[in-house]
Structure formats: C-alpha cells, structure tokens
Amino acid sequence: MPLRLDFSNMMADTLGQAGIRTAQFEGARAAFATAHAGVAARHAAGQLGFIDLPDDAALLAQSTDFAARVAGRYDDVLVLGIGGSALGPIALRTALRPGAWNMRSAAQRGGLPRLVVLDNVDPVTIAETLALLDLSRTLVVVTSKSGGTVETMAQYLIVRDALTRTVGAERVRDHLVFITDPKSGALRPLAVEQGIPALDIPPNVGGRFSVFTPVGMLPAALIGIDVRGMLDGARALRDRCAAADLATNPAGAFAVLQWLADREHRANVQVLMPYVDAFRDLGAWFVQLWAESLGKLRPDGTSVGPTPLGALGATDQHSQVQLFMEGPKDKTITFVGVRERASQGAIPTAAGDGPELAYLAGHSLAELIDVEQRATAGALAARGKMNMTLTVDRADAFAVGELMMCFELATAYAGELYGVDAFNQPGVELGKRYAYGMLGRSGYEAAKAEFAALPAGDARWRVG
C-alpha cells in the first residue's frame, strides 16, 4: 500500500472547537490550487530541480558507478558537511542500515564500510574522530555546493592535512571525493587541477532538498543502501501529487493542514514523532527542511513560519508527551508508523511473574509500540490536541523515498501558502557575513565593521 495520511484527529468533527472546521479545510482548496500552480510554474521554469531527481538516471549513476569502483577499498566513509549535507546521510544510515551500523564488525556489515559524519566544527569531536579512524582505509566525502561553506572547508583543510601525513601527498586524491556544483565554486577547479573525483549537485537543487542527489545517494550507495528503491518511492509519491486535489495529494494535504493549524489555531509548533527507531534521525532532517524553508520575512515585513520539533515514540511519551497533552494548544503532532516490522519481539511470560505482568502474555513488542502510538493519538484527541498519522508499509528504501519526497513537496507548497520563498535562507546570511569579516576573509571588511559597531554588552545584565 502507498503512504497514507489520516488527519481525522486534526478536524473539528473529532476535536470540537480546537480542530480545523470542515469549512476551513474546504475553503483552503482554492489556496492550495494556487500554491500547487505556483510550485508547478517554478518547476517549469527550471527552478525546482529536486522534483526531477527520481528520473535522473545519469545523476544516480555518478553515485552507483563510483561506489562500485571503490568497493572493498575502504573501512570507513567520512562525510564532511553541515545542514542538509550531513542530516540526509545520517537519516539514511539510521533508517536503512541495521541498528548500530558503525559498531558492527566488518563481517557483520558484509564488508561494507562504516559511515561517519562530521557535521560541526567542534575541535574536540574532530580530533577524537580522526584519532579513531585508519585514514589509510578511509574515503573522505567533502560536500559543499559552493565550495565556500566555512565549516566544511575548515573540516576539509584539517582532514586533508591528516591524510597527507598518513598516506603522503601523492595518494591523498585516492581518499577524497567532492560533491559540488558541476561548474562553479571553489571545489570544482580544485578537483580538476588535482585529479580528485567530483560528483554533481545540480545548480537548481538547494542543500536541504539534495538528499536524492549524490549528497545522499553516494554515502548511501557506499554502505549498501538500495538507492534505486528510494528513488522509486520518491517518484511514486511525486506522481501522486501531480494534481491539485487534496483528496489524492498527501503532501498538499499535509502542507494545508499545518498552515491552517498555524494560521487559524495558532498551532505553530509542529512535531514529527515517528514510532519507528529507524526513522529517529528523519526528524532532524525534517526540522531543518521545515524551519529553514518557512521561517521567513514576507515582503510586507511580517514574520511567519512554524517551529518544527522532533520526537520519538514511545521514548518521548516519557518526556515530551506530558507537554503535548496538558500544555498549550499550540502544537500539531504528526505520528509516523509502519504496517509491518521485520521483527515482532514476542514477549515471553514465565510462571510466577504475578498478575501485574500477566496481561503481557501473548503480546509482542511490535503490538505494544503500535498500540502505544494509537493510544497516544487517541489521548491527545480526547484532550483537544491536533494530531495526524502518516503510515508506510515498512521501514524500507521505498518508504523512506516516499516520506522524504512528501516532506519536500509539502515544504514547497507551504512556502507558497505562507507567501515566502521556501528555497532561500536570507536570515542565515548575515551571521555568515559577520563570521567571514571576523575571520578576515577578503571582501567582508564592511561586515566586520558593521559587527564592530554593534552595541557592546552591558555589565548590568551579566551574572558571574
């Protein structure tokens, strides 16, 4: 069965005044038709390349062919990146490789490498990571579309120096691969000059929408993930969303529901809560996608944008759900569940365990976690708290492709509904300019002066 969205618990029929009224949802159909047309127009103009990625066999071949060429040569793949360059590969490793992948022996991994992702510039973490790796058996994947991402370039210089000291300057190129813009940026000419392999991020695909490019597909292919299955799932979901019909377009329905919840009911905290450990890191990937795309200033100066939050069931029933249940009605919760699990986890019972445990006899962990998901959704609805459920067949490559494409398309639609550009991030740029100026990068002298002119801290407002 395909991905299904059940939003009964978002609606006033279930929640009363706390829910979205049928008239509100029906009234949003026209707004969604406009949003759908806006996305289609931008796609037709060549601006939204992520929509075409499931059909780009040549781009996929860059990843699969490279992975085939280097099979067996490396024990570790080290990804250098930040934001979408890191969150996508992490989410795929967690979702589509057996649990604790990096802790398994080479035999348990079937000879496939571990996948290590450096997604920050904390010097302690980098030093400790490099100390653990045998760099002579490590492939370093450097991901930066522009080649100017300061954190990734700093990581690259440090790791390249360590590689040089380990394998020698002449062999460094055998341990590097770049993922970057096909023509422009700092990494592409470096790759040509030094003979370093380089794979493409299409110019019309932004970082947080890049999981179906080599940004996600190369690390996935290197560790044996079914990347073609992912793209099949993404294609199937995309094709379901071809029409501006909320009855058949799950990404559109998700976007409209979240937009209505925010605009009409002030539910601007939007939680993604899988009840599948494999989807744990999908939450962090979604948080960046939703937050960086939709948290914007509209042309009239109005600030808009919901606040996404990741949670995990049943774990966070014992932490966050208390807030969801009895806190303010400013949240929507989207559960993600599966119809089938690879293991059922039959719960054993033994004589003498007593009546307090007897009720578990004949049940399984799969049943328990599914029951807890349904019970939490029902309890929230009973308290007038909006929630909906996305269900996929199982935690496999096809389903991950469905989910990721669903969220990417929903983000594009939501940008149109909010009246913002979901594909830029101007709010991030000022901090970058200040950082470049403080580091002495040429061309950022004015930013350095602007930062220096900011009000100094006031001793009255310090403690300690």
C-alpha positions as CSV (number, residue, x, y, z in Angstrom):
1,M,0.0,0.0,0.0
2,P,1.2,3.6,-0.6
3,L,1.9,6.1,2.1
4,R,-1.3,7.1,3.8
5,L,-2.2,10.3,5.7
6,D,-5.0,10.1,8.3
7,F,-5.9,13.6,9.6
8,S,-9.2,12.8,11.4
9,N,-7.7,14.0,14.7
10,M,-6.9,17.4,13.1
11,M,-10.6,18.1,12.4
12,A,-13.4,19.7,14.4
13,D,-15.5,16.6,13.8
14,T,-13.2,14.9,16.3
15,L,-11.8,17.8,18.4
16,G,-14.7,20.3,18.5
17,Q,-13.7,23.9,18.5
18,A,-10.0,23.0,18.9
19,G,-10.0,21.4,15.4
20,I,-10.0,22.6,11.9
21,R,-13.5,23.1,10.7
22,T,-14.7,21.4,7.5
23,A,-15.5,24.8,6.1
24,Q,-11.9,25.9,6.8
25,F,-10.4,22.9,5.1
26,E,-12.8,23.2,2.1
27,G,-12.0,26.9,1.9
28,A,-8.3,26.1,1.7
29,R,-8.8,24.1,-1.5
30,A,-8.6,27.3,-3.6
31,A,-5.5,28.5,-1.8
32,F,-3.9,25.1,-2.4
33,A,-4.7,25.2,-6.1
34,T,-2.9,28.5,-6.3
35,A,0.0,27.1,-4.3
36,H,0.2,24.0,-6.5
37,A,0.2,26.1,-9.6
38,G,2.9,28.3,-8.1
39,V,5.1,25.3,-7.5
40,A,4.4,23.9,-11.0
41,A,5.3,27.2,-12.5
42,R,8.6,27.4,-10.7
43,H,9.3,23.8,-11.7
44,A,8.5,24.5,-15.3
45,A,10.9,27.5,-15.2
46,G,13.7,25.1,-14.1
47,Q,14.0,26.4,-10.5
48,L,12.9,23.3,-8.6
49,G,15.2,20.6,-9.7
50,F,14.5,18.3,-6.7
51,I,11.2,17.3,-8.3
52,D,13.1,15.8,-11.3
53,L,15.7,13.8,-9.3
54,P,13.9,10.5,-9.2
55,D,14.1,10.4,-13.0
56,D,17.7,11.5,-13.4
57,A,19.4,8.1,-14.2
58,A,22.7,9.8,-15.2
59,L,23.0,11.6,-11.9
60,L,22.2,8.4,-9.9
61,A,24.9,6.6,-12.0
62,Q,27.5,9.0,-10.7
63,S,26.9,7.6,-7.2
64,T,26.4,4.0,-8.1
65,D,29.3,3.8,-10.5
66,F,31.7,5.4,-8.1
67,A,30.6,3.1,-5.3
68,A,31.1,0.1,-7.5
69,R,34.6,1.3,-8.5
70,V,35.8,1.7,-4.9
71,A,34.0,-1.3,-3.4
72,G,36.2,-3.1,-0.8
73,R,38.9,-0.4,-0.7
74,Y,37.7,1.4,2.5
75,D,36.7,0.5,6.0
76,D,35.2,4.0,6.7
77,V,33.5,6.7,4.8
78,L,33.9,10.1,6.4
79,V,31.4,12.7,5.3
80,L,32.3,16.4,5.8
81,G,29.3,18.6,5.6
82,I,26.7,20.6,7.5
83,G,23.0,21.1,7.3
84,G,21.4,19.1,4.5
85,S,24.8,17.8,3.5
86,A,25.0,15.9,6.8
87,L,21.5,15.4,8.0
88,G,20.4,13.5,4.9
89,P,23.2,10.9,5.0
90,I,22.7,10.4,8.8
91,A,19.0,9.9,8.4
92,L,19.6,7.3,5.6
93,R,22.2,5.4,7.6
94,T,19.8,5.2,10.6
95,A,16.8,4.3,8.5
96,L,18.2,1.8,6.0
97,R,21.1,0.1,7.7
98,P,20.8,-2.4,10.6
99,G,20.9,-0.8,14.0
100,A,24.3,0.3,15.5
101,W,25.8,0.0,12.0
102,N,29.1,1.7,12.9
103,M,29.6,-0.6,15.9
104,R,29.2,-3.8,13.9
105,S,32.2,-5.8,12.8
106,A,33.3,-5.9,9.1
107,A,31.8,-9.4,8.8
108,Q,28.5,-8.2,10.4
109,R,28.5,-5.3,7.8
110,G,29.1,-7.7,5.0
111,G,32.4,-6.0,4.2
112,L,30.7,-2.6,3.7
113,P,32.3,0.5,5.3
114,R,31.1,2.4,8.3
115,L,29.6,5.8,7.7
116,V,30.9,8.7,9.9
117,V,29.5,12.2,9.5
118,L,31.3,15.3,10.8
119,D,28.5,17.9,10.9
120,N,30.1,20.5,13.1
121,V,33.5,22.2,13.8
122,D,33.9,21.4,17.4
123,P,37.7,20.7,17.5
124,V,37.4,18.1,20.2
125,T,35.0,16.0,18.2
126,I,37.1,16.3,15.1
127,A,40.3,15.3,16.8
128,E,38.7,12.4,18.6
129,T,37.1,11.2,15.3
130,L,40.3,11.3,13.4
131,A,42.1,9.5,16.2
132,L,39.7,6.6,15.8
133,L,40.0,6.2,12.0
134,D,42.6,4.5,10.0
135,L,42.9,7.2,7.3
136,S,44.8,4.8,5.0
137,R,41.5,2.9,4.8
138,T,39.1,5.9,4.8
139,L,37.3,7.7,2.0
140,V,36.5,11.3,2.7
141,V,33.4,12.8,1.1
142,V,33.6,16.6,1.0
143,T,30.1,18.1,0.4
144,S,29.7,21.8,-0.4
145,K,27.8,23.1,-3.4
146,S,29.6,26.4,-3.4
147,G,32.9,25.2,-2.0
148,G,32.6,28.2,0.3
149,T,30.8,26.7,3.3
150,V,33.2,27.9,6.0
151,E,32.6,25.0,8.4
152,T,33.0,22.3,5.7
153,M,36.1,24.0,4.2
154,A,37.7,24.2,7.7
155,Q,37.0,20.5,8.2
156,Y,38.4,19.7,4.8
157,L,41.7,21.5,5.4
158,I,42.2,19.7,8.7
159,V,41.3,16.3,7.4
160,R,43.4,16.8,4.2
161,D,46.4,17.6,6.3
162,A,45.9,14.5,8.4
163,L,45.5,12.4,5.2
164,T,48.7,13.9,3.8
165,R,50.6,12.9,6.9
166,T,49.2,9.4,6.8
167,V,49.3,8.4,3.1
168,G,51.5,11.0,1.5
169,A,50.7,13.9,-0.7
170,E,50.6,11.8,-3.9
171,R,48.0,9.4,-2.6
172,V,45.6,12.0,-1.0
173,R,43.5,12.1,-4.1
174,D,42.7,8.4,-3.7
175,H,41.0,9.1,-0.4
176,L,38.9,12.1,-1.5
177,V,35.7,12.7,-3.5
178,F,34.0,16.1,-3.8
179,I,30.2,16.6,-4.2
180,T,29.7,20.1,-5.5
181,D,28.3,22.4,-8.3
182,P,29.0,21.0,-11.7
183,K,30.8,24.1,-12.9
184,S,31.2,26.9,-10.3
185,G,32.5,27.1,-6.8
186,A,35.9,26.5,-5.1
187,L,35.9,22.7,-5.2
188,R,35.3,22.1,-8.9
189,P,38.5,23.7,-10.2
190,L,40.4,22.1,-7.3
191,A,39.1,18.7,-8.4
192,V,40.2,19.3,-12.0
193,E,43.6,20.6,-11.0
194,Q,44.4,17.8,-8.5
195,G,42.6,14.9,-10.2
196,I,40.1,14.4,-7.4
197,P,36.8,12.8,-8.3
198,A,33.8,15.2,-8.2
199,L,30.1,14.4,-8.3
200,D,27.4,16.9,-9.1
201,I,24.8,18.8,-7.1
202,P,22.5,20.3,-9.9
203,P,22.5,24.1,-9.8
204,N,18.7,24.2,-9.2
205,V,18.8,21.9,-6.2
206,G,19.3,23.5,-2.8
207,G,21.2,21.8,0.1
208,R,18.2,20.9,2.2
209,F,16.5,19.4,-0.9
210,S,19.5,17.5,-2.1
211,V,19.1,14.1,-0.4
212,F,18.3,12.5,-3.8
213,T,21.5,13.8,-5.4
214,P,24.9,12.4,-4.7
215,V,24.8,14.3,-1.4
216,G,22.6,11.5,-0.1
217,M,22.9,8.8,-2.8
218,L,26.7,8.5,-2.7
219,P,27.1,7.8,1.0
220,A,24.0,5.6,0.8
221,A,25.4,3.6,-2.1
222,L,28.8,3.2,-0.5
223,I,27.2,1.5,2.6
224,G,24.9,-0.7,0.5
225,I,21.6,1.1,0.7
226,D,19.0,0.4,-2.0
227,V,19.2,3.9,-3.6
228,R,17.1,2.8,-6.6
229,G,14.4,1.7,-4.3
230,M,14.5,5.1,-2.6
231,L,14.1,6.9,-5.9
232,D,11.2,4.6,-6.8
233,G,9.4,5.6,-3.7
234,A,10.1,9.3,-4.3
235,R,8.8,9.0,-7.9
236,A,5.6,7.2,-6.8
237,L,4.9,9.9,-4.2
238,R,5.7,12.7,-6.6
239,D,3.4,11.3,-9.2
240,R,0.6,11.0,-6.7
241,C,0.9,14.8,-6.1
242,A,0.7,15.8,-9.7
243,A,-2.9,17.1,-9.3
244,A,-4.1,19.9,-7.1
245,D,-6.6,17.7,-5.4
246,L,-6.3,17.4,-1.6
247,A,-8.1,14.1,-1.7
248,T,-5.2,12.5,-3.6
249,N,-2.2,14.7,-2.8
250,P,-0.8,13.7,0.6
251,A,2.0,16.4,0.5
252,G,-0.6,19.0,-0.3
253,A,-2.9,17.9,2.5
254,F,0.0,17.9,5.0
255,A,1.0,21.4,4.0
256,V,-2.5,22.8,4.1
257,L,-3.3,21.2,7.5
258,Q,-0.1,22.6,9.1
259,W,-0.7,26.0,7.5
260,L,-4.4,26.1,8.7
261,A,-3.4,24.9,12.2
262,D,-0.8,27.7,12.4
263,R,-2.9,30.5,10.8
264,E,-6.3,29.7,12.3
265,H,-5.5,28.0,15.5
266,R,-2.1,29.4,16.5
267,A,-0.6,25.9,16.5
268,N,2.8,27.0,15.3
269,V,4.9,24.2,17.0
270,Q,4.7,21.2,14.6
271,V,6.1,17.9,15.9
272,L,7.2,15.0,13.9
273,M,7.0,11.8,16.0
274,P,7.9,8.5,14.4
275,Y,7.1,5.3,16.3
276,V,9.9,3.6,14.5
277,D,13.5,3.7,15.7
278,A,14.7,3.6,12.1
279,F,13.1,7.0,11.5
280,R,14.6,8.6,14.5
281,D,17.0,10.8,12.5
282,L,14.4,11.6,9.9
283,G,13.1,14.0,12.5
284,A,16.2,16.1,12.5
285,W,16.3,16.1,8.7
286,F,12.6,17.3,8.6
287,V,13.3,20.0,11.2
288,Q,15.9,21.7,9.1
289,L,13.8,21.4,5.9
290,W,10.7,22.9,7.5
291,A,12.4,25.5,9.7
292,E,14.9,26.9,7.2
293,S,12.4,26.9,4.3
294,L,9.4,28.5,6.1
295,G,10.8,30.8,8.8
296,K,10.9,33.9,6.7
297,L,10.0,37.6,6.5
298,R,7.2,38.2,4.0
299,P,7.6,41.0,1.5
300,D,5.4,43.2,3.8
301,G,7.8,42.6,6.7
302,T,5.6,40.1,8.6
303,S,7.5,37.3,10.2
304,V,6.0,33.8,9.5
305,G,6.9,30.2,10.0
306,P,6.1,27.3,12.2
307,T,8.6,25.8,14.6
308,P,9.3,22.1,13.9
309,L,10.2,19.7,16.7
310,G,11.4,16.2,16.5
311,A,10.3,13.4,18.9
312,L,10.4,9.6,19.0
313,G,7.7,7.2,20.2
314,A,7.5,5.5,22.5
315,T,10.6,7.1,24.1
316,D,9.2,10.6,24.2
317,Q,5.9,9.5,25.7
318,H,8.0,9.6,28.9
319,S,9.3,13.2,28.3
320,Q,7.6,15.4,25.8
321,V,4.1,14.0,25.7
322,Q,3.2,15.4,29.1
323,L,3.7,18.8,27.5
324,F,1.8,17.9,24.4
325,M,-1.1,16.5,26.5
326,E,-1.5,19.2,29.1
327,G,0.5,22.2,27.7
328,P,-0.8,25.0,25.5
329,K,-2.8,24.1,22.4
330,D,-0.1,25.5,20.2
331,K,1.1,22.2,18.6
332,T,0.3,19.7,16.0
333,I,1.8,16.2,16.3
334,T,2.4,14.1,13.2
335,F,2.9,10.4,14.0
336,V,4.8,8.2,11.6
337,G,4.1,4.5,11.8
338,V,4.5,1.3,9.8
339,R,2.2,-1.5,8.8
340,E,4.8,-4.2,9.1
341,R,8.0,-4.7,11.2
342,A,10.9,-7.0,10.4
343,S,10.8,-8.4,13.9
344,Q,7.8,-8.9,16.2
345,G,9.6,-9.4,19.5
346,A,7.3,-11.9,21.2
347,I,7.1,-11.1,24.9
348,P,7.8,-14.2,27.0
349,T,6.0,-15.0,30.2
350,A,7.0,-17.3,33.0
351,A,5.2,-18.9,35.8
352,G,5.4,-16.9,39.0
353,D,5.7,-13.5,37.3
354,G,2.4,-12.5,39.0
355,P,-0.8,-10.8,37.9
356,E,0.9,-7.5,37.3
357,L,2.7,-8.9,34.3
358,A,0.2,-11.5,33.2
359,Y,-1.6,-9.1,30.8
360,L,1.5,-9.0,28.5
361,A,1.2,-12.8,27.8
362,G,0.5,-13.4,24.1
363,H,1.6,-9.9,23.0
364,S,4.7,-8.7,21.3
365,L,6.8,-5.5,21.2
366,A,5.5,-4.7,17.7
367,E,2.0,-4.8,19.1
368,L,3.0,-2.8,22.1
369,I,4.6,0.1,20.2
370,D,1.7,0.2,17.7
371,V,-0.8,0.2,20.5
372,E,1.1,3.0,22.2
373,Q,1.1,5.1,19.0
374,R,-2.7,4.7,18.6
375,A,-3.3,5.3,22.3
376,T,-1.2,8.5,22.3
377,A,-3.0,9.8,19.3
378,G,-6.4,9.0,20.9
379,A,-5.4,10.5,24.2
380,L,-4.3,13.7,22.5
381,A,-7.5,13.9,20.5
382,A,-9.5,13.4,23.8
383,R,-7.7,16.5,25.2
384,G,-8.5,18.5,22.1
385,K,-4.9,18.4,20.7
386,M,-4.4,18.2,16.9
387,N,-2.6,15.2,15.5
388,M,-2.4,13.2,12.3
389,T,-0.7,10.0,11.3
390,L,1.5,9.1,8.3
391,T,1.7,5.3,7.7
392,V,4.0,3.5,5.3
393,D,4.3,-0.2,4.7
394,R,7.6,-0.8,6.4
395,A,10.9,0.9,7.1
396,D,12.5,0.2,3.8
397,A,14.1,2.2,0.9
398,F,10.8,2.8,-0.9
399,A,9.1,4.2,2.2
400,V,11.9,6.5,3.0
401,G,11.8,7.8,-0.5
402,E,8.1,8.4,-0.2
403,L,8.4,10.2,3.1
404,M,11.3,12.4,2.1
405,M,9.6,13.4,-1.2
406,C,6.4,14.0,0.7
407,F,8.0,16.4,3.1
408,E,10.0,18.2,0.3
409,L,6.9,18.8,-1.8
410,A,4.9,19.8,1.3
411,T,7.6,22.4,2.1
412,A,7.3,23.8,-1.5
413,Y,3.5,24.1,-1.2
414,A,3.8,25.6,2.3
415,G,6.1,28.3,1.1
416,E,3.5,29.3,-1.5
417,L,0.8,29.2,1.2
418,Y,2.8,31.4,3.5
419,G,3.8,33.8,0.7
420,V,7.6,33.2,1.2
421,D,10.4,31.7,-0.9
422,A,11.0,28.3,0.6
423,F,14.2,27.9,-1.3
424,N,16.4,30.6,0.1
425,Q,17.8,31.4,3.6
426,P,18.5,35.1,3.9
427,G,18.3,35.0,7.6
428,V,21.4,32.8,7.8
429,E,23.5,35.1,5.6
430,L,24.0,38.0,8.0
431,G,25.7,35.7,10.6
432,K,27.8,34.2,7.8
433,R,29.0,37.7,6.7
434,Y,29.9,38.7,10.2
435,A,31.8,35.5,10.7
436,Y,33.7,35.9,7.4
437,G,34.6,39.5,8.4
438,M,35.8,38.5,11.8
439,L,38.0,35.8,10.2
440,G,39.5,38.3,7.8
441,R,38.0,36.9,4.5
442,S,38.6,39.3,1.7
443,G,35.6,41.2,0.6
444,Y,33.9,41.2,4.0
445,E,35.6,44.2,5.5
446,A,32.2,46.1,5.7
447,A,30.6,43.2,7.5
448,K,33.5,43.3,10.0
449,A,33.0,47.0,10.6
450,E,29.2,46.5,10.9
451,F,29.8,43.8,13.6
452,A,32.3,46.0,15.4
453,A,29.7,48.8,15.6
454,L,27.1,46.6,17.3
455,P,26.3,47.7,20.9
456,A,28.7,46.2,23.4
457,G,27.4,44.0,26.2
458,D,26.2,45.8,29.3
459,A,27.8,44.8,32.6
460,R,24.4,45.3,34.3
461,W,23.0,42.3,32.5
462,R,25.7,39.8,33.4
463,V,25.8,37.2,36.1
464,G,29.1,35.8,37.2
